[in-house]
């Protein structure tokens, strides 16, 4: 029999991209439980993104309860925990706290088979679905076995991101503001930095286009050490390390487009409806079939064949990524530029 919940806690304490790709499932969960309270447990650094999602009633930072997860759950009125990623500490805490419904993928970890009582079973490795689609498997205990088509996913993102007058003033001098998120913090195969430089040089012919390099402070330092020629271009501004995640979300919203490989800001940009281009290798499990940017104005590029031993390569980039040419990306940006000019 399908379960009913009054207060649901979704647990997703990994990376920003993974969190963003969980939010369409949260929207469906809201449809299934319109009167329930939905809370979301995540890391503090990802919390600002979740707070912008209107389907979530409360965001709980895992660091705030790290020493007493069981006590926190016991004192709460949470009756359902969805372990949207394997986490033994959270699974044990939910069990010890006597949470009525404990949902987890029993095929993923043995402890989920033991500590969860509303078990789902699925294999990500064998699935042809996108990560955002796979997350809908956690809704089976509610009697919902429907996996939405990829074309349906953008409508399941519900964000309320404010505008910022200061950011608007910063962007105002330029007709088209393009964000280049060049690094991935080790979470995805990267487009070569020399390709970003070539793209920037091509775009320098259009004085209305300005490029903004985003990333962490550490990634900004890497650019200073490894991409000095890119940073010297007059149409490029390096803003790495100058924004919180909440500010970055606003910056992305108010810009005109974003290009990145498989990383959190790519998925955030697509989710909030920005023009977004994702650059991927064709190699499982990194391929766009699993990790493509999903949004109303998103596009993704990958070559047809993997380079030799692609899965074993430890470097940030590979020949698969090098074969996505700056000319191809430039053509897409030109289309975006024309689209913006026609608005």
PyMOL commands that set and color helices and strands:
alter all, ss='L'
color gray80, all
select helices_A, chain A and resi 16-20+23-32+44-51+62-65+69-75+88-96+110-115+131-142+150-156+165-172+193-203+217-226+228-232+245-254+264-271+288-291+310-312+319-322+326-342
alter helices_A, ss='H'
color red, helices_A
select strands_A, chain A and resi 7-11+37-42+58-61+80-83+101-105+118-120+176-181+209-213+236-238+257-261+276-279+298-301
alter strands_A, ss='S'
color yellow, strands_A
deselect
rebuild
show_as cartoon
